[in-house]
Amino acid sequence: MGYQCVRCSFPIKSLYVQYSPGNIRLMKCEKCKAVADEYIECEIMILMIDLMLHKQKAYRHLLYNVLNQQTLKFEGLHWKLAIIYFIFDACIHLYVEARNSSSLVSTCCKVFMYVVFGNIMFLLTFFIMVKIFLNASINISRFNDLLLTIMISCYFKIFLIAMMVWEFPTSVIFIIELFCLSSNAVALNVMTESSMSRCVWACFGAYAVKLFVTQVLDLRFLEQLIKGWIQMSSSS
């Protein structure tokens, strides 16, 4: 991924010219004649607010001009983000299961199945949807970019930390997941330049399959648990 103008997505060679430490001049886009990336001189809080408001220029700044392969070493970045993503996803299911009167072993097993199999099906469905709905060719480089896009645009799951401290209804989890879905769609739209409706359907399909798989796993786990209890009671 190369640098882009955050307004019109036109490729640019550099974002700014540095004359001395702390003395820079922002470059202008050759196409729209505006400053290519005004977020360079903005506070991080302004960027976070614009990301929450789903502004495409904020996502272009983050995905193209910050997380750029020319300026960052991507060795281990995917693994670190994947671990953080799985931890937050496990916290969601752990928060739900903790309200049920289940044993610690069964809770850990169910959460593990949800996180592993649910996210495997989520990613498989996502890339299939991108291939079908967006007609995008997926090679190794494109695969890494899309995977990074999905994990970065799920940043709103960080608010799950508050649920570990304060008591919230489970409906908050649905709101967080819905916000992540919309954020994924905007980031996918920025990354692929496809129509927003197709990006929404691609992300919605992936989330729907993930929900279906977790529900099926929940029923299968409950069925196996009931059979185990019956066998134990009959043997005793």
Secondary structure, 3 states (H helix, E strand, C coil): CCCECCCCCCECCCCEEEEECCEEEECECCCCCCECCHHHHCCHHHHHHHHHCCCHHHHHHHHHHHCCCCCCCCCCHHHHHHHHHHHHHHHHHHHHHHCCCCCHHHHHHHHHHHHHHHHHHHHHHHHHHHHHHCCCCCCHHHHHHHHHHHHHCCHHHHHHHHHHHCCCCCHHHHHHHHHHHHHHHHHHHHHHCCCHHHHHHHHHHHHHHHHHHHHHHHHHHHHHHHHHHHHHHHHC
